Amino acid sequence: MGLRGEAAIIGMVELAPHRKPTRTPRFSIEQWALLSASALADAGIDASSVNGLISSGISESDKFAPATLSEYLGIPINYGEVVDLGGATAAGMVWRAAVAVELGLCDSVLVMLPGSRDFPTSSRRPAADRGYSGASSNNFGSPQAEFEIPYGNLGQNAPYAQIARRYASTFGYDPRATAKIAVDQRTNACATPDAVFYGKAITVEDVLASPMVADPIHMLEMVMTCHGGAGVIVANAEVAKRSRNRPVWIKGFGERISYKTPTYAEDLLRSPISQAAQTAFGMAAIGRDEVDVASIYDCYTITVLMSLEDAGFCEKGKGMEFVSSHDLTFRGDFPLNTAGGQLSFGQAGIAGGMHHVCDGARQIMGRAGAAQVPDCNTAFVSGNGGIMSEQAALILQGD
Amino acid sequence: MTNKPMPEPTPVSAPFWQSLREHRIRIQYSPAAEQYVFYPRILAPRTLADDLEWRDISGHGTLYTFTVGDRPTAPPWSDSLPQLLAVVEWDEGPRVSTEIVNAQPGELKVGMRVQPVFCDYPDDGITLLRYEPEN
């Protein structure tokens, strides 16, 4: 079972995240087209080989997204897909694209995630109030509406803090260790001009002095939503030969979805990346020690910590020691989130998950500039959706 | 308090909410799986067995995890800080999302014993199930 490693990321686009909308307002289908054109230009190929697309839905229509995008782009497709995995959407899209390519369904697949909600506005039809329920559904009949929201259990901060609290009571908790994750990633952002926190170094003391938002999580251990967008082109070997970039082959993947609300996790401290990473490493037939760069989904520092453990980079319960005893910067012995991660590069909404795909691909292509890890050939990428409830892993490699 | 969203029982879940109104706790049980089930479902989770029956439980349990929220999780809770958002593991097995009341944040410890507090909202015809440290 698995990929042969014959589909590659050949081009990418990642807009610099902006805290406030600064670009011209565009509908999501317009953003989709602009991102696609940029990624194709980056690859140095035209649109003629494109015959697949994967989206996470579009804001202008709650149904028929692939057909609407195909029509808008003027590109008929053999494979159209909507992936609904929150922060794991990007990783989930990339492996689906690789599968479509390896099955021979597609030559090139557009995998785009618009990341700005700064849409053109209508005076006749004011934008609907998005409400406060966010990733929870307050619709009648939704389990969250009935059993979570009435107790105030919604949003992300509190449930992630509940995970961290459970972790602390089981394995212990060193606030300086989780803070160091944020600090090392900020160092990486300071070598990445597009990062939203470029030029703004922080210390462990800064993190610990930032407001406690949901105990034990500090403000500087949480992502900040930005405007941006990102995407990649996944193509077969023949198209890859025509690309100007070093192909980044998708060698392995795994995905695991196990619950929506952490209350119902079988074991809150064994996240689904355990199975996803096991599958991915097995498929790629490589060991953890062969990974040159890890790009781990980092909505919160606790997510990074537990993902490192559960993906097998260190022993369960020893993550605090691991991050304390390794240099996680691009210069270090365990380069992690080398462009700053979402914590310091910025989280452009749903496109935040694509940051990690781009981080890994950029390093393997040798295009990470001042943050380049020498001789980078293998990247591990994780995606994480919901409250560590749906996770995906990718193994990317150069030739 | 009335600006907070209230649960709306469904045809399947109604017996649970009815039991709370009576200050009892009834949840589902699957004899085939020999497991209690929460939240209420039409078929047993995992097995999809059509054997769910309603049983009373004591409602006592342990604090599985919690957080002290100094910032509201959403606007309706802006006057209810800090939020003591908790997950309780019932002695019968399943876990339930709830809030801790009648306790100071500093008293809370993962693994501590907790007991139900029935909070009636007559205008909504709803009783919410909150928890406090066991006597």
Interface residues (C-beta under 8 A of the other chain):
Chain A: Y132 S133 N138 F140 G141 P143 A145 E146 F147 E148 I149 P150 Y151 G152 N153 L154 G155 N157 A158 A161 Q162 I163 A164 R165 R166 A168 S169 P211 M212 V213 A214 D215 T261 P262 T263 Y264 L268
Chain B: K4 P5 M6 P7 E8 P9 T10 S13 Y39 Y64 T65 F66 T67 V68 G69 D70 R71 P72 T73 A74 P75 P76 W77 S80 Q83 L85 A86 V87 R95 V96 S97 T98 E99 K109 V110 G111 I126 L128 R130
